[in-house]
Amino acid sequence: MLDLNEYSSLGAALRDALERWPNETCLIESDRDREKLRLTYSDFKEMALPLARALQDTGFSESLRAAIIMSNQSKWLVSAYAIFYAGGILVPLDYKLTAAEQIRLLAHSNSKYLVTEYHIWRALVDAPDFPELKMGTVLVTEAPAGQDLKGAFRWEEFRRKGEPTFVNRQRQDTASIVYSSGTGGQPKGCVLTHENYLEQCRALTTWYPFWPGVRYLSILPTNHAIDFMVGFVGPFVCGASVIHLRTLRPEFVRDAFSRYQITYVTLVPLILKNLEKGLRAKFEALPPSKRFFLHGMIALNKLLTRHRPWVQLSRLLLPQVHQAFGGELLAMMTGGAFVEASTLQFFYDLGLPVANGYGLTEACTVLTVNDLKPFRADTVGKPLPGVEIRILKPDREGIGEIAARSPTIMSHYLDDPELTAETIVEGWLLTGDLGRFDSAGHLQLLGRKKNMIVTPGGKNIYPEDIENVFDGLPVKEYCVFAADYLWPAKELGKEILVMALRLEPGQQFSEAIVDQLSALNRSLPDFKRVGGYLIWDKDFPRTASMKVKRAELAAEIGKALDRSSAVVPL
């Protein structure tokens, strides 16, 4: 791989990668069972540089911000590289957000350039808030011929001849603005520097190296911090290949493992759990004699690999299991949400280790990961090289808030110095998560101090973002919390949202209020719904600017009520 210590920017490192491995395959784009595109590093360069030149011809220059809203595909990475090549700042946005949410983040980030898909662009143009959005150049992919693009350009035709000017940046310059929340409440744009990414990549590849011939299956959205790092930057600076799969249907995911002989993949816990269920069902469907033999081989593999993985042996003992995953899989990676230890142990016993990690957008990607020396199903591993972890104010059991210091910690929150000062204190990132170290130096996650839920699908749910949906509810005031924020449970995986309601003086909590509350709740996606409510008999504490003092209110509720008496299912 490239020596990332020699580079000051992502653009410079990626540029050298394209020169170092011109004939290696860097990208494969597959849609269901059909391969749509295959690019070498040289092909990638030939696609990206005319785009960079065209951007510069429109006035795109150093430090301008360009957003990308697209599903996983080659044009995402080509566009990102062109932006970095020209010295710009990347703003990756979630293509699954609503048009209104995307417009809000485009405005907040002050992005003047946008690369997006045709159907997303149509939704943006039709949104009520679109006329207020002051966009510059918009590039639209896969637009049908003859369609009015409302001033946008076709991505495929947006090319200029001539060599673009490479604009190098320094390590402390902003590389990207990544949103950890902000779809309804205050946007939280994490400002990440070139050093953050270079140091994160260097640390991760120390433990999990890539090389030419490695094939990484990209399933998570590229805008996600994990896949941007492990499904773009990491493979490219090592000469590896990325396979973009433009579907999540299980049969095509399984087919991709075998067809491309995948080496690594990152999965959210929900998909990992579904894979486990599928395998267990297949095992149980075997004839008794074959099932007995299989369980014997699993037990033997577990015994012989108890200290560390032995992939060659596991493939010999359990050949059919490994062939179902392509026969070349070294590890799966997961993080960002709670994963049951039994699930991690299940895969490890099959010789398919899952590198469970812990991180957050504010830390670029990952802070800790299991190095498999030895494998531990009950932890999120050890701090990566260069990462320091502290447990603040530990209790008798050693449990306290996790704080991190590392070259990967973000610079600040965009346009929010107050929140930045609350989150980064004397160089330490206060994660809001509760944990402790065991005697072997592994970090265990044991709950959340912050008012946030991470779904099994890896989505961050901030209660503040949910409250706008309930606007107009006929009560004096309301506030949404994560239940574990009100009543710390020192366990993960069972979090729900709870709404605290303050009625008007003399008002009764009527069936009409319950009906309206339930109807509004049902309008939300399942994973965002409020799971219960409670009635609070005091006015909410507020700041001078009339913002609810959430921490103070949560502390009062937590002392006065317990979880069982307060949480009433909706």
Order of alpha helices (4+ residues) and beta strands (2+ residues): alpha-beta-beta-alpha-beta-alpha-beta-alpha-beta-alpha-beta-beta-beta-beta-alpha-beta-alpha-beta-alpha-beta-alpha-alpha-alpha-alpha-beta-alpha-beta-beta-beta-beta-beta-beta-alpha-beta-beta-beta-beta-beta-alpha-beta-alpha-beta-alpha-beta-alpha-alpha-beta
